[in-house]
Amino acid sequence: MDRLLREGTPAYFLHILPTKEESPTKEILRASDSSSPEEVKQPKDPENGNPNPGQGDVIKELDEETLKHQETEELKKSIPIQYQNYLDVFSPGEARTLPPHRPYDIKIETEGDAIPPIGKLYNMSEKELKSLKEYIDEMLGKGFI
């Protein structure tokens, strides 16, 4: 953890505390907010007061809005200035969704019960076939196909 702190790399750890309530409480520790690992203290077990090994105090709880803001800032750093008005185009979250249906959506209609013939369109290497299969599986999983 000391190496992460020296390099300034943000690291997040989720710590879920068991409680007597129905839902556990969540704590998020951001290691890079602390100047040294010694500043991270071990929380005590509520039952017996012993320290829980491998768990740290909460330094900063991050909500969804904060994480989205951080993603936007990181995205801005990687995109040239002239394209920053189009950040939503480069958003990984937007890339996982289909655009809304429009009046000019096109449906491919076949004649009667005809189905396209099964066969290779062109030869592919093993690497290309593997890449194509991964892409098709990913698109099927997202419901795009």
DSSP file (Angstrom, degrees, kcal/mol; ACC not computed):
  #  RESIDUE AA STRUCTURE BP1 BP2  ACC     N-H-->O    O-->H-N    N-H-->O    O-->H-N    TCO  KAPPA ALPHA  PHI   PSI    X-CA   Y-CA   Z-CA
    1    1 A M     >        0   0    0      0, 0.0     4,-2.0     0, 0.0     5,-0.2   0.000 360.0 360.0 360.0 -31.2    0.0    0.0    0.0
    2    2 A D  H  >  +     0   0    0      1,-0.2     4,-2.2     2,-0.2     5,-0.2   0.879 360.0  53.9 -60.3 -37.9    2.9    2.3    0.7
    3    3 A R  H  > S+     0   0    0      1,-0.2     4,-2.2     2,-0.2     6,-0.2   0.902 107.2  50.7 -63.8 -41.7    3.9    2.1   -3.0
    4    4 A L  H  >>S+     0   0    0      1,-0.2     5,-1.6     2,-0.2     4,-0.9   0.902 110.6  49.2 -62.2 -40.7    0.4    3.2   -4.1
    5    5 A L  H  <5S+     0   0    0     -4,-2.0     3,-0.3     1,-0.2    -1,-0.2   0.888 110.5  50.1 -68.1 -38.3    0.5    6.1   -1.8
    6    6 A R  H  <5S+     0   0    0     -4,-2.2    -1,-0.2     1,-0.2    -2,-0.2   0.897 113.3  45.1 -67.1 -39.4    3.9    7.3   -3.0
    7    7 A E  H  <5S-     0   0    0     -4,-2.2    -1,-0.2    -5,-0.2    -2,-0.2   0.591 108.6-124.0 -82.1  -9.1    2.8    7.1   -6.7
    8    8 A G  T  <5 +     0   0    0     -4,-0.9    -3,-0.2    -3,-0.3    -4,-0.1   0.692  54.0 156.9  76.9  17.4   -0.5    8.9   -5.9
    9    9 A T      < -     0   0    0     -5,-1.6    -1,-0.3    -6,-0.2     2,-0.2  -0.651  43.6-124.1 -78.4 124.5   -2.5    6.0   -7.4
   10   10 A P        -     0   0    0      0, 0.0     2,-0.4     0, 0.0    -1,-0.1  -0.502  32.1-177.1 -70.0 135.3   -6.0    6.0   -6.0
   11   11 A A        -     0   0    0     -2,-0.2    20,-2.2     2,-0.0    21,-0.4  -1.000   7.9-159.4-133.6 134.7   -7.0    2.7   -4.5
   12   12 A Y  E     -A   30   0A   0     -2,-0.4     2,-0.4    18,-0.2    18,-0.2  -0.925   5.6-171.2-118.4 138.3  -10.4    1.9   -3.0
   13   13 A F  E     -A   29   0A   0     16,-1.9    16,-2.5    -2,-0.4     2,-0.5  -0.997  15.1-143.9-127.4 131.7  -11.3   -0.8   -0.5
   14   14 A L  E     -A   28   0A   0     -2,-0.4     2,-0.5    14,-0.2    14,-0.2  -0.841  15.7-171.3 -97.1 127.5  -14.8   -1.7    0.4
   15   15 A H  E     -A   27   0A   0     12,-3.1    12,-2.1    -2,-0.5     2,-0.6  -0.967   3.1-166.2-121.9 113.8  -15.3   -2.6    4.1
   16   16 A I  E     -A   26   0A   0     -2,-0.5    10,-0.2    10,-0.2    -2,-0.0  -0.898   9.1-154.1-105.4 119.2  -18.7   -4.0    5.0
   17   17 A L  E     -A   25   0A   0      8,-2.3     8,-1.3    -2,-0.6     2,-0.3  -0.765  16.3-125.0 -92.4 131.6  -19.3   -4.1    8.8
   18   18 A P        -     0   0    0      0, 0.0     2,-0.3     0, 0.0     5,-0.0  -0.571  36.4-180.0 -72.1 137.1  -21.7   -6.7   10.1
   19   19 A T        -     0   0    0     -2,-0.3     0, 0.0     2,-0.3     0, 0.0  -0.829  42.8-114.5-129.7 170.6  -24.4   -5.1   12.2
   20   20 A K  S    S+     0   0    0     -2,-0.3     2,-0.0     3,-0.0    -1,-0.0   0.568  93.3  89.6 -82.1  -8.2  -27.4   -6.3   14.2
   21   21 A E  S    S-     0   0    0      2,-0.2    -2,-0.3     1,-0.1     0, 0.0  -0.231  96.6-101.8 -77.3 175.8  -29.6   -4.4   11.7
   22   22 A E  S    S+     0   0    0      1,-0.1    -1,-0.1     2,-0.0    -3,-0.1   0.889 105.0  45.1 -69.5 -39.6  -30.9   -6.0    8.5
   23   23 A S  S    S-     0   0    0     -5,-0.0    -2,-0.2     1,-0.0    -1,-0.1  -0.874  85.5-122.4-110.8 139.2  -28.4   -4.4    6.1
   24   24 A P        -     0   0    0      0, 0.0     2,-0.3     0, 0.0    -2,-0.0  -0.364  28.2-113.3 -72.1 155.9  -24.7   -4.1    6.8
   25   25 A T  E     -A   17   0A   0     -8,-1.3    -8,-2.3    -2,-0.1     2,-0.4  -0.674  28.6-141.6 -88.1 146.1  -23.0   -0.7    6.8
   26   26 A K  E     -A   16   0A   0     -2,-0.3     2,-0.4   -10,-0.2   -10,-0.2  -0.874  16.6-175.1-111.3 141.1  -20.5    0.1    4.1
   27   27 A E  E     -A   15   0A   0    -12,-2.1   -12,-3.1    -2,-0.4     2,-0.5  -0.995   9.7-155.6-130.6 139.2  -17.3    2.0    4.4
   28   28 A I  E     -A   14   0A   0     -2,-0.4    32,-1.0   -14,-0.2    31,-0.6  -0.971   6.0-159.9-119.1 127.6  -15.0    3.0    1.5
   29   29 A L  E     -A   13   0A   0    -16,-2.5   -16,-1.9    -2,-0.5     2,-0.7  -0.902   3.5-159.7-106.4 125.4  -11.4    3.6    2.2
   30   30 A R  E >   -A   12   0A   0     -2,-0.5     3,-1.4   -18,-0.2     4,-0.4  -0.910   3.8-164.1-105.3 109.2   -9.4    5.6   -0.3
   31   31 A A  G >  S+     0   0    0    -20,-2.2     3,-1.3    -2,-0.7    -1,-0.2   0.822  83.7  60.7 -64.3 -33.3   -5.8    4.8    0.4
   32   32 A S  G 3  S+     0   0    0    -21,-0.4    -1,-0.3     1,-0.3   -20,-0.1   0.623  92.5  67.2 -75.2  -9.6   -4.4    7.7   -1.6
   33   33 A D  G <  S+     0   0    0     -3,-1.4     2,-0.4    27,-0.1    -1,-0.3   0.673  90.6  75.6 -78.3 -16.4   -6.1   10.2    0.7
   34   34 A S  S <  S-     0   0    0     -3,-1.3     6,-0.0    -4,-0.4    25,-0.0  -0.768  75.2-145.3 -97.0 139.5   -3.9    9.2    3.6
   35   35 A S  S    S+     0   0    0     -2,-0.4    -1,-0.1     1,-0.2    -3,-0.0   0.760  82.3  12.3 -78.7 -22.8   -0.3   10.4    3.6
   36   36 A S  S >  S-     0   0    0      1,-0.1     3,-1.5    -5,-0.0     4,-0.4  -0.995  71.2-119.9-150.0 153.2    1.1    7.2    5.1
   37   37 A P  G >  S+     0   0    0      0, 0.0     3,-1.2     0, 0.0    -1,-0.1   0.767 109.4  68.3 -63.6 -23.4   -0.1    3.7    5.8
   38   38 A E  G 3  S+     0   0    0      1,-0.3    -3,-0.0    -3,-0.0     0, 0.0   0.779  89.5  64.1 -67.0 -24.2    0.4    4.2    9.5
   39   39 A E  G <  S+     0   0    0     -3,-1.5     2,-0.7     2,-0.1    -1,-0.3   0.692  82.4  90.4 -72.8 -16.5   -2.4    6.7    9.6
   40   40 A V    <   -     0   0    0     -3,-1.2     2,-0.2    -4,-0.4    18,-0.0  -0.720  69.5-158.9 -82.8 117.6   -4.9    4.0    8.6
   41   41 A K        -     0   0    0     -2,-0.7    16,-1.1     1,-0.0    -2,-0.1  -0.629  18.0-112.6 -98.7 155.1   -6.1    2.5   11.9
   42   42 A Q        -     0   0    0     -2,-0.2    14,-0.2    14,-0.2     2,-0.1  -0.729  31.0-129.2 -85.2 128.4   -7.7   -0.9   12.5
   43   43 A P        -     0   0    0      0, 0.0     9,-2.4     0, 0.0     2,-0.3  -0.422  24.7-116.2 -73.3 155.4  -11.4   -0.8   13.4
   44   44 A K  B     -B   51   0B   0      7,-0.2     6,-0.1    -2,-0.1     3,-0.0  -0.671  24.4-109.1 -92.6 145.6  -12.4   -2.8   16.5
   45   45 A D     >  -     0   0    0      5,-3.5     4,-2.5    -2,-0.3     5,-0.1  -0.592  24.2-139.6 -69.0 128.0  -14.8   -5.7   16.3
   46   46 A P  T  4 S+     0   0    0      0, 0.0    -1,-0.1     0, 0.0   -27,-0.0   0.770  96.8  53.5 -64.4 -24.1  -18.1   -4.5   17.9
   47   47 A E  T  4 S+     0   0    0      1,-0.1    -3,-0.0     3,-0.1    -2,-0.0   0.956 130.7   3.8 -75.3 -51.9  -18.5   -7.9   19.7
   48   48 A N  T  4 S-     0   0    0      2,-0.2    -1,-0.1     0, 0.0    -4,-0.0   0.468  90.7-117.9-119.8  -2.8  -15.2   -8.3   21.6
   49   49 A G     <  +     0   0    0     -4,-2.5     3,-0.1     1,-0.3    -2,-0.0   0.479  66.3 138.2  80.8   0.8  -13.3   -5.1   20.9
   50   50 A N        -     0   0    0     -6,-0.1    -5,-3.5    -5,-0.1    -1,-0.3  -0.511  61.5-101.1 -77.6 148.4  -10.4   -6.9   19.1
   51   51 A P  B     -B   44   0B   0      0, 0.0    -7,-0.2     0, 0.0    -1,-0.1  -0.427  28.7-127.1 -68.5 143.9   -9.0   -5.3   15.9
   52   52 A N    >   -     0   0    0     -9,-2.4     3,-1.2    -2,-0.1     2,-0.0  -0.833  29.0-127.3 -89.5 115.3  -10.2   -6.7   12.6
   53   53 A P  T 3  S+     0   0    0      0, 0.0     3,-0.1     0, 0.0    -1,-0.0  -0.355  86.0  16.3 -66.6 140.9   -7.1   -7.6   10.6
   54   54 A G  T 3  S+     0   0    0      1,-0.2     2,-0.4    -2,-0.0   -12,-0.0   0.571 100.8 106.6  80.4   9.5   -6.9   -6.2    7.1
   55   55 A Q    <   -     0   0    0     -3,-1.2     2,-0.3   -12,-0.1    -1,-0.2  -0.945  49.1-161.2-124.5 145.9   -9.6   -3.6    7.5
   56   56 A G        -     0   0    0     -2,-0.4   -14,-0.2   -14,-0.2     3,-0.1  -0.778  25.4 -91.9-124.2 165.7   -9.2    0.2    7.8
   57   57 A D        -     0   0    0    -16,-1.1     2,-0.4    -2,-0.3    -1,-0.1  -0.261  51.6 -93.7 -67.9 160.1  -11.1    3.2    9.0
   58   58 A V        +     0   0    0      1,-0.2   -29,-0.2   -29,-0.1     3,-0.1  -0.639  43.7 170.2 -77.0 127.8  -13.2    5.2    6.6
   59   59 A I  S    S-     0   0    0    -31,-0.6     2,-0.3    -2,-0.4    -1,-0.2   0.768  71.7  -2.8-101.0 -42.1  -11.3    8.1    5.1
   60   60 A K        -     0   0    0    -32,-1.0     2,-0.5     2,-0.0    -1,-0.3  -0.939  60.5-145.6-154.3 125.5  -13.8    9.2    2.5
   61   61 A E        -     0   0    0     -2,-0.3     2,-0.5    -3,-0.1   -32,-0.1  -0.826  21.4-151.9 -93.1 130.1  -17.2    7.7    1.4
   62   62 A L        -     0   0    0     -2,-0.5     2,-0.2     4,-0.0    -2,-0.0  -0.874   6.4-159.8-106.8 128.2  -17.8    8.0   -2.3
   63   63 A D     >  -     0   0    0     -2,-0.5     4,-2.0     1,-0.1     5,-0.2  -0.464  37.9 -96.6 -95.5 175.9  -21.2    8.3   -3.7
   64   64 A E  H  > S+     0   0    0      1,-0.2     4,-2.3     2,-0.2     5,-0.2   0.860 122.4  54.8 -61.7 -37.5  -22.2    7.6   -7.3
   65   65 A E  H  > S+     0   0    0      2,-0.2     4,-2.3     1,-0.2    -1,-0.2   0.900 107.4  49.8 -65.0 -40.9  -22.0   11.2   -8.3
   66   66 A T  H  > S+     0   0    0      2,-0.2     4,-2.3     1,-0.2    -1,-0.2   0.919 111.6  48.4 -63.8 -43.9  -18.5   11.6   -7.0
   67   67 A L  H  X S+     0   0    0     -4,-2.0     4,-2.3     1,-0.2    -2,-0.2   0.892 111.2  50.3 -63.6 -39.2  -17.3    8.5   -8.9
   68   68 A K  H  X S+     0   0    0     -4,-2.3     4,-2.3     2,-0.2    -1,-0.2   0.899 109.8  51.1 -65.2 -39.9  -19.0    9.8  -12.1
   69   69 A H  H  X S+     0   0    0     -4,-2.3     4,-2.4     2,-0.2    -2,-0.2   0.910 109.9  49.7 -62.7 -42.2  -17.3   13.2  -11.7
   70   70 A Q  H  X S+     0   0    0     -4,-2.3     4,-2.4     2,-0.2    -2,-0.2   0.904 109.9  50.7 -63.7 -41.2  -13.9   11.4  -11.3
   71   71 A E  H  X S+     0   0    0     -4,-2.3     4,-2.3     1,-0.2    -1,-0.2   0.912 110.2  50.3 -61.5 -41.9  -14.6    9.3  -14.5
   72   72 A T  H  X S+     0   0    0     -4,-2.3     4,-2.4     2,-0.2    -2,-0.2   0.911 110.2  49.5 -63.1 -43.0  -15.5   12.5  -16.4
   73   73 A E  H  X S+     0   0    0     -4,-2.4     4,-1.6     2,-0.2    -1,-0.2   0.909 111.9  47.9 -63.3 -42.1  -12.3   14.2  -15.2
   74   74 A E  H  X S+     0   0    0     -4,-2.4     4,-1.1     1,-0.2    -1,-0.2   0.886 111.6  51.0 -65.1 -38.0  -10.1   11.2  -16.2
   75   75 A L  H  X S+     0   0    0     -4,-2.3     4,-0.8     1,-0.2     3,-0.4   0.899 106.6  54.2 -65.4 -41.3  -11.9   11.2  -19.6
   76   76 A K  H >< S+     0   0    0     -4,-2.4     3,-0.6     1,-0.2    -1,-0.2   0.870 105.1  54.6 -60.6 -37.3  -11.2   14.9  -20.2
   77   77 A K  H 3< S+     0   0    0     -4,-1.6    -1,-0.2     1,-0.2    -2,-0.2   0.824 110.7  45.1 -66.5 -30.6   -7.5   14.3  -19.6
   78   78 A S  H 3< S+     0   0    0     -4,-1.1    -1,-0.2    -3,-0.4    -2,-0.2   0.536 102.0  75.0 -93.5  -5.9   -7.3   11.6  -22.3
   79   79 A I  S << S-     0   0    0     -4,-0.8     5,-0.1    -3,-0.6     8,-0.0  -0.900  87.6-109.1-111.2 134.0   -9.4   13.5  -25.0
   80   80 A P    >   -     0   0    0      0, 0.0     3,-1.8     0, 0.0     4,-0.3  -0.216  31.8-113.3 -57.2 149.5   -8.0   16.4  -27.1
   81   81 A I  G >  S+     0   0    0      1,-0.3     3,-1.6     2,-0.2     4,-0.3   0.843 112.9  61.0 -55.4 -40.8   -9.5   19.8  -26.2
   82   82 A Q  G 3  S+     0   0    0      1,-0.3    -1,-0.3     2,-0.1     3,-0.2   0.681 109.2  43.9 -65.9 -15.2  -11.3   20.2  -29.6
   83   83 A Y  G X  S+     0   0    0     -3,-1.8     3,-1.8     1,-0.1    -1,-0.3   0.365  81.9  99.0-107.6   4.3  -13.3   17.0  -28.9
   84   84 A Q  G X  S+     0   0    0     -3,-1.6     3,-0.9    -4,-0.3    -1,-0.1   0.664  71.7  67.7 -71.5 -14.3  -14.2   17.7  -25.2
   85   85 A N  G 3  S+     0   0    0     -4,-0.3    -1,-0.3     1,-0.2     3,-0.2   0.642 100.8  52.4 -72.2 -12.4  -17.7   19.0  -26.2
   86   86 A Y  G X>  +     0   0    0     -3,-1.8     3,-1.4     1,-0.2     4,-0.7  -0.162  66.1 133.5-114.8  37.0  -18.5   15.4  -27.2
   87   87 A L  H X>  +     0   0    0     -3,-0.9     3,-1.0     1,-0.3     4,-0.6   0.837  66.6  64.2 -57.9 -34.8  -17.4   13.6  -24.0
   88   88 A D  H >4 S+     0   0    0      1,-0.3     3,-0.6    -3,-0.2    -1,-0.3   0.801  94.7  60.6 -62.7 -26.5  -20.6   11.5  -24.0
   89   89 A V  H <4 S+     0   0    0     -3,-1.4    -1,-0.3     1,-0.2    -2,-0.2   0.837 109.4  42.2 -66.3 -32.3  -19.4    9.9  -27.3
   90   90 A F  H << S+     0   0    0     -3,-1.0    -1,-0.2    -4,-0.7    -2,-0.2   0.438  86.3 121.3 -94.5  -1.3  -16.3    8.6  -25.5
   91   91 A S    <X  -     0   0    0     -4,-0.6     4,-1.6    -3,-0.6   -19,-0.0  -0.456  56.4-149.0 -69.3 126.7  -18.1    7.5  -22.3
   92   92 A P  H  > S+     0   0    0      0, 0.0     4,-0.6     0, 0.0    -1,-0.2   0.852  99.1  55.6 -62.7 -32.9  -17.7    3.8  -21.5
   93   93 A G  H >4 S+     0   0    0      1,-0.2     3,-0.8     2,-0.2     4,-0.1   0.905 107.6  47.3 -65.5 -41.8  -21.2    3.8  -19.9
   94   94 A E  H >4 S+     0   0    0      1,-0.2     3,-1.5     2,-0.2    -1,-0.2   0.820 104.3  62.1 -68.4 -30.5  -22.8    5.2  -23.0
   95   95 A A  H 3< S+     0   0    0     -4,-1.6    -1,-0.2     1,-0.3    -2,-0.2   0.706  96.9  59.9 -68.9 -18.2  -21.0    2.6  -25.1
   96   96 A R  T << S+     0   0    0     -3,-0.8     2,-0.3    -4,-0.6    -1,-0.3   0.440  99.9  67.3 -88.8   0.1  -22.8   -0.1  -23.2
   97   97 A T  S <  S-     0   0    0     -3,-1.5    45,-0.0    -4,-0.1    47,-0.0  -0.883  79.0-121.4-122.7 153.4  -26.3    1.1  -24.2
   98   98 A L        -     0   0    0     -2,-0.3     3,-0.1     1,-0.1    -2,-0.1  -0.583  35.9-105.6 -84.4 152.1  -28.2    1.2  -27.5
   99   99 A P        -     0   0    0      0, 0.0    -1,-0.1     0, 0.0     3,-0.1  -0.351  49.6 -85.6 -69.2 160.6  -29.4    4.6  -28.8
  100  100 A P        -     0   0    0      0, 0.0     2,-0.1     0, 0.0     0, 0.0  -0.280  52.6 -92.2 -65.8 154.4  -33.2    5.2  -28.6
  101  101 A H        -     0   0    0     -3,-0.1    -3,-0.0     2,-0.0     0, 0.0  -0.380  46.1-164.1 -66.0 145.2  -35.4    3.9  -31.3
  102  102 A R    >   -     0   0    0     -3,-0.1     3,-1.7    -2,-0.1    -1,-0.0  -0.852  33.6-106.3-128.6 163.3  -36.1    6.3  -34.1
  103  103 A P  T 3  S+     0   0    0      0, 0.0    -2,-0.0     0, 0.0    -1,-0.0   0.761 117.4  55.9 -63.3 -23.1  -38.7    6.5  -36.9
  104  104 A Y  T 3  S+     0   0    0      2,-0.1     2,-0.0     0, 0.0    -3,-0.0   0.169  73.5 137.0 -98.2  19.8  -36.1    5.6  -39.5
  105  105 A D    <   -     0   0    0     -3,-1.7     2,-0.4     1,-0.1    -4,-0.0  -0.385  47.4-138.0 -60.4 143.7  -35.0    2.3  -37.8
  106  106 A I        -     0   0    0     -2,-0.0     2,-0.4     2,-0.0    -1,-0.1  -0.894  12.8-159.1-113.6 136.0  -34.5   -0.4  -40.4
  107  107 A K        -     0   0    0     -2,-0.4     2,-0.7     2,-0.0    -2,-0.0  -0.933  19.1-131.5-110.8 135.2  -35.6   -4.0  -40.1
  108  108 A I        -     0   0    0     -2,-0.4     2,-0.4     0, 0.0    -2,-0.0  -0.771  28.5-164.7 -86.1 115.7  -34.1   -6.6  -42.3
  109  109 A E        -     0   0    0     -2,-0.7     2,-0.3     2,-0.0    -2,-0.0  -0.852   4.2-153.6-105.8 136.4  -36.9   -8.6  -43.8
  110  110 A T        -     0   0    0     -2,-0.4     2,-0.6     2,-0.2     5,-0.1  -0.682  29.8 -98.9-102.3 160.7  -36.5  -12.0  -45.5
  111  111 A E  S >  S-     0   0    0     -2,-0.3     3,-2.0     2,-0.1     2,-0.0  -0.693  78.1 -49.8 -81.8 117.5  -38.7  -13.5  -48.1
  112  112 A G  T 3  S-     0   0    0     -2,-0.6    -2,-0.2     1,-0.3     0, 0.0  -0.309 116.8 -24.6  60.1-133.0  -41.1  -16.0  -46.6
  113  113 A D  T 3  S+     0   0    0      2,-0.1    -1,-0.3    -2,-0.0    -2,-0.1   0.163  97.4 139.2 -97.5  17.1  -39.4  -18.5  -44.3
  114  114 A A    <   -     0   0    0     -3,-2.0    -4,-0.1     1,-0.0    -2,-0.0  -0.334  34.0-163.6 -65.8 140.8  -36.1  -18.1  -46.1
  115  115 A I        -     0   0    0     -5,-0.1     3,-0.1    -2,-0.0    -2,-0.1  -0.936  30.4 -96.2-122.0 149.4  -33.0  -18.0  -43.9
  116  116 A P        -     0   0    0      0, 0.0     2,-0.0     0, 0.0    -6,-0.0  -0.314  49.7 -99.8 -61.6 145.7  -29.5  -16.9  -45.0
  117  117 A P        -     0   0    0      0, 0.0     2,-0.5     0, 0.0     0, 0.0  -0.357  32.9-120.2 -67.6 146.4  -27.2  -19.7  -46.1
  118  118 A I        +     0   0    0     -3,-0.1     2,-0.3    -2,-0.0    -3,-0.0  -0.754  62.3 103.3 -87.8 128.8  -24.7  -20.9  -43.6
  119  119 A G  S    S-     0   0    0     -2,-0.5     2,-0.2     3,-0.0     3,-0.1  -0.906  71.8 -70.7 170.6 163.7  -21.1  -20.5  -44.8
  120  120 A K        -     0   0    0     -2,-0.3     3,-0.1     1,-0.2    -2,-0.0  -0.505  25.0-160.0 -72.7 136.5  -18.0  -18.5  -44.5
  121  121 A L  S    S-     0   0    0      1,-0.4     2,-0.3    -2,-0.2    -1,-0.2   0.858  79.4 -18.8 -79.5 -39.5  -18.1  -15.1  -46.0
  122  122 A Y  S    S-     0   0    0     -3,-0.1    -1,-0.4     0, 0.0     2,-0.1  -0.969  83.5 -82.9-160.8 159.1  -14.3  -15.1  -46.2
  123  123 A N        -     0   0    0     -2,-0.3     2,-0.3    -3,-0.1     0, 0.0  -0.371  43.7-169.9 -69.6 143.0  -11.4  -16.9  -44.6
  124  124 A M        -     0   0    0     -2,-0.1     2,-0.1     3,-0.0    -1,-0.0  -0.957  21.8-116.0-131.3 151.4  -10.2  -15.8  -41.2
  125  125 A S     >  -     0   0    0     -2,-0.3     4,-2.5     1,-0.1     5,-0.2  -0.335  36.8-104.5 -75.6 167.3   -7.3  -16.7  -39.1
  126  126 A E  H  > S+     0   0    0      1,-0.2     4,-2.3     2,-0.2     5,-0.2   0.886 123.4  52.2 -60.5 -39.3   -7.8  -18.5  -35.7
  127  127 A K  H  > S+     0   0    0      2,-0.2     4,-2.2     1,-0.2    -1,-0.2   0.905 110.0  48.0 -64.4 -42.6   -7.0  -15.2  -33.9
  128  128 A E  H  > S+     0   0    0      2,-0.2     4,-2.7     1,-0.2    -2,-0.2   0.905 111.3  50.4 -65.5 -41.6   -9.6  -13.3  -36.0
  129  129 A L  H  X S+     0   0    0     -4,-2.5     4,-2.6     2,-0.2    -2,-0.2   0.905 110.8  49.3 -62.7 -41.6  -12.2  -16.0  -35.4
  130  130 A K  H  X S+     0   0    0     -4,-2.3     4,-2.3     2,-0.2    -2,-0.2   0.923 112.4  47.7 -63.2 -44.1  -11.6  -15.9  -31.6
  131  131 A S  H  X S+     0   0    0     -4,-2.2     4,-2.2     2,-0.2    -2,-0.2   0.906 112.5  49.3 -63.3 -42.6  -11.9  -12.1  -31.6
  132  132 A L  H  X S+     0   0    0     -4,-2.7     4,-2.7     2,-0.2    -2,-0.2   0.912 110.4  50.4 -63.4 -43.5  -15.1  -12.3  -33.7
  133  133 A K  H  X S+     0   0    0     -4,-2.6     4,-2.8     1,-0.2     5,-0.2   0.917 110.4  49.8 -61.7 -43.8  -16.6  -14.9  -31.3
  134  134 A E  H  X S+     0   0    0     -4,-2.3     4,-2.3     2,-0.2    -1,-0.2   0.914 112.3  48.1 -60.5 -43.3  -15.8  -12.7  -28.3
  135  135 A Y  H  X S+     0   0    0     -4,-2.2     4,-2.5     2,-0.2    -2,-0.2   0.930 112.9  46.9 -64.1 -46.2  -17.4   -9.7  -29.9
  136  136 A I  H  X S+     0   0    0     -4,-2.7     4,-2.5     1,-0.2     5,-0.2   0.920 112.7  49.7 -63.5 -43.3  -20.5  -11.6  -30.9
  137  137 A D  H  X S+     0   0    0     -4,-2.8     4,-2.4    -5,-0.2    -1,-0.2   0.903 111.5  49.5 -61.1 -41.0  -20.8  -13.1  -27.4
  138  138 A E  H  X S+     0   0    0     -4,-2.3     4,-1.8    -5,-0.2    -2,-0.2   0.926 112.6  46.4 -63.6 -45.2  -20.4   -9.6  -25.8
  139  139 A M  H  X>S+     0   0    0     -4,-2.5     5,-2.3     2,-0.2     6,-1.0   0.868 112.5  50.3 -67.4 -36.6  -23.0   -8.1  -28.1
  140  140 A L  H ><5S+     0   0    0     -4,-2.5     3,-0.6     1,-0.2    -1,-0.2   0.908 109.3  52.5 -64.8 -41.5  -25.4  -11.0  -27.4
  141  141 A G  H 3<5S+     0   0    0     -4,-2.4    -2,-0.2     1,-0.2    -1,-0.2   0.851 110.4  47.0 -62.3 -35.7  -24.9  -10.6  -23.7
  142  142 A K  H 3<5S-     0   0    0     -4,-1.8    -1,-0.2    -5,-0.1    -2,-0.2   0.626 114.4-118.1 -80.3 -13.6  -25.7   -6.9  -23.9
  143  143 A G  T <<5S+     0   0    0     -4,-0.8    -3,-0.2    -3,-0.6    -2,-0.1   0.656  78.9 125.2  84.3  16.0  -28.8   -7.6  -26.0
  144  144 A F      <       0   0    0     -5,-2.3    -4,-0.2     1,-0.2    -5,-0.1   0.766 360.0 360.0 -77.8 -25.2  -27.6   -5.7  -29.0
  145  145 A I              0   0    0     -6,-1.0    -1,-0.2    -9,-0.1    -5,-0.2   0.362 360.0 360.0-111.5 360.0  -28.0   -8.7  -31.2
